[in-house]
Amino acid sequence: MESISLSSLAAEKLAEAGRSHSGRAAHTIHGDHTHELRQTVLALLAGHDLSEHDSPGEASLQVLQGHVRLTTGEDTWEGKAGDYVVIPGQRHALHAIEDSVIMLTVLKSLPANH
């Protein structure tokens, strides 16, 4: 059984985000194009955004560190370390209020021929 330290990965991704002009860094810890379940750890520096985008399928967000704001249409959710939310299946955006690390879990549909 393989395991990883989310705390260590969070620190690594925050450091990487600090060196990036985009202010973010990500690492997929589970899943690729052959899996339906994908989990990604994403670091986002304070003041940076993931601009509005379509939902890739059923998804949830867990805040590992920091403080983020998720916006969907007229709805807004703010989360801090330890908070969890199911992402609505509509266009949404994410803003880092503080240097933050989240774990995004997505259940995507595989092509029928897989």
C-alpha positions in Angstrom: 0.0 0.0 0.0 1.4 3.4 -1.0 0.8 6.5 1.0 2.0 10.1 0.9 2.1 12.9 3.4 -0.4 15.6 2.4 1.3 18.0 4.8 4.7 17.5 3.1 3.2 17.7 -0.4 1.3 20.9 0.6 4.5 22.6 1.8 6.3 21.5 -1.4 3.5 22.8 -3.7 3.3 26.1 -1.8 7.1 26.6 -2.3 6.7 25.7 -6.0 3.8 28.2 -6.3 6.0 30.9 -4.8 8.5 30.4 -7.6 5.8 30.4 -10.3 4.6 33.6 -12.0 1.0 32.1 -12.0 1.1 31.8 -8.2 0.0 28.2 -8.3 1.3 24.6 -8.5 -0.5 21.3 -8.6 0.2 17.6 -8.4 -2.2 14.8 -9.2 -1.9 12.2 -6.4 -4.3 9.7 -7.9 -5.8 9.1 -11.3 -4.9 9.7 -14.9 -6.8 9.3 -18.2 -7.6 5.7 -17.4 -9.2 6.4 -14.0 -12.6 7.8 -13.2 -11.4 9.2 -9.8 -8.8 12.0 -9.9 -7.4 13.7 -6.8 -5.2 16.7 -7.2 -3.4 18.8 -4.5 -3.3 22.5 -5.6 -1.4 25.3 -4.0 -2.6 28.9 -4.7 -0.9 32.0 -3.3 -2.9 34.7 -1.6 -4.7 36.9 -4.1 -4.5 34.4 -7.0 -7.4 32.8 -8.7 -8.5 29.8 -10.8 -10.7 31.8 -13.1 -14.3 30.8 -13.8 -14.4 27.4 -15.5 -16.9 24.6 -16.2 -17.3 21.7 -13.8 -15.5 18.6 -15.0 -18.0 16.3 -13.3 -18.8 15.4 -9.7 -16.2 17.2 -7.6 -15.4 18.1 -4.0 -12.8 20.4 -2.5 -11.1 20.0 0.9 -9.0 22.9 2.3 -5.7 21.5 3.6 -4.2 24.9 4.5 -5.1 28.5 4.2 -8.4 30.2 3.3 -10.2 30.1 0.0 -13.4 31.4 -1.6 -15.4 29.3 -4.1 -17.9 31.2 -6.2 -20.7 29.7 -8.4 -23.1 32.1 -9.9 -24.7 34.0 -7.0 -23.5 31.5 -4.4 -20.2 31.9 -2.4 -18.5 29.6 0.0 -15.4 30.3 2.1 -13.4 27.5 3.6 -10.4 27.2 5.9 -8.1 24.3 6.8 -10.2 21.2 7.5 -13.3 22.5 5.6 -14.9 20.5 2.8 -17.5 21.3 0.2 -19.1 19.5 -2.8 -18.6 21.7 -5.8 -21.9 22.4 -7.6 -22.1 21.2 -11.2 -21.9 24.6 -12.8 -19.3 27.2 -13.7 -17.2 28.2 -10.7 -14.1 30.1 -9.7 -11.7 29.8 -6.8 -9.9 32.6 -5.0 -7.1 32.3 -2.4 -7.7 34.7 0.4 -4.5 33.5 2.1 -1.7 31.2 0.7 -3.7 28.0 0.4 -3.6 24.4 -0.5 -6.6 22.4 -1.4 -7.3 18.8 -2.5 -9.7 18.6 -5.4 -11.4 15.3 -6.0 -13.2 14.8 -9.3 -15.2 11.8 -10.6 -15.1 12.0 -14.3 -16.8 9.9 -16.9 -14.6 7.7 -19.0 -15.2 7.4 -22.8 -17.6 4.6 -23.6 -14.9 2.7 -25.5 -12.6 2.4 -22.4 
